[in-house]
Amino acid sequence: MLKALDIKESPEGSVITFSIVFIKKDGERVFVPRGVSVGLPYSLSANRMRGILPIDANGEKVGHVYPVGIDNILEYNSLEVVL
């Protein structure tokens, strides 16, 4: 799942979208029905984090980038995540 999350574009150059459910630091459960993986301003592997940006049907950003801890991801593309 993490390898799929790290891929930002398909070989044709189109952005890869996915749905994800995760828990924020304050305990709030967040569902992003369509999002893309983006970079964060610090080391992703050292901090075990990934950046998720919600987008709409046209590929335009909707909201802000969520820094998500990989241990807090519950579902990826409607499949339960087990680490």
matplotlib code that plots the C-alpha trace (Angstrom):
import matplotlib.pyplot as plt

x = [0.0, 2.8, 4.5, 1.2, 0.7, 4.2, 3.5, 2.3, 1.8, 1.0, 3.4, 1.2, 1.7, -1.8, -2.1, -3.1, -6.1, -7.3, -9.7, -8.4, -9.6, -7.2, -7.1, -5.8, -3.5, -6.5, -8.4, -10.8, -11.5, -11.1, -12.5, -11.0, -13.1, -10.6, -7.1, -3.5, -0.2, 2.0, 5.3, 5.8, 8.5, 10.4, 11.7, 8.8, 10.6, 12.2, 8.9, 6.7, 4.4, 2.7, 1.0, -2.6, -4.3, -8.1, -9.2, -12.5, -13.7, -11.8, -8.5, -8.6, -7.5, -10.2, -8.8, -5.4, -2.6, -3.1, 0.1, -0.9, 1.1, 1.3, 0.2, -3.0, -4.3, -7.4, -8.5, -6.9, -9.2, -11.9, -9.6, -8.7, -5.1, -3.2, 0.4]
y = [0.0, 2.5, 1.8, 2.5, 5.7, 7.0, 6.8, 10.2, 9.8, 6.9, 6.2, 8.2, 11.3, 11.5, 12.0, 8.8, 9.4, 7.2, 7.3, 7.1, 7.0, 8.0, 9.2, 12.7, 13.5, 14.8, 11.5, 12.8, 10.2, 11.7, 10.3, 11.7, 10.3, 11.5, 12.6, 12.6, 12.0, 15.1, 15.9, 17.4, 19.9, 17.2, 13.7, 11.3, 8.1, 9.4, 10.7, 7.9, 10.4, 11.0, 14.1, 13.7, 16.5, 16.2, 17.0, 17.3, 15.5, 18.0, 17.5, 20.8, 21.0, 21.1, 22.0, 21.7, 19.0, 16.5, 15.1, 11.5, 9.1, 5.8, 4.0, 6.0, 4.9, 2.7, 2.3, 2.8, 2.5, 1.0, -1.8, -2.2, -1.5, -3.9, -3.0]
z = [0.0, 0.8, -2.6, -4.3, -2.2, -3.2, -7.0, -8.0, -11.8, -14.2, -17.0, -19.3, -17.1, -15.5, -11.8, -9.8, -7.5, -4.6, -1.7, 1.9, 5.5, 8.2, 11.8, 12.6, 15.5, 17.5, 17.0, 14.2, 11.5, 8.0, 4.7, 1.5, -1.4, -4.0, -3.2, -4.5, -2.9, -2.4, -0.8, 2.6, 3.8, 5.8, 5.4, 4.8, 5.6, 8.8, 10.1, 8.7, 7.1, 3.8, 2.4, 1.1, -0.9, -1.5, -5.1, -6.9, -10.1, -12.3, -10.5, -8.7, -5.1, -2.5, 0.9, 2.3, 2.5, 5.3, 6.9, 7.6, 9.7, 8.0, 11.2, 11.2, 7.7, 8.0, 4.4, 1.0, -2.1, 0.1, 1.3, 5.0, 5.7, 8.0, 8.8]

ax = plt.figure().add_subplot(projection="3d")
ax.plot(x, y, z, "-o")
ax.set_aspect("equal")
plt.show()
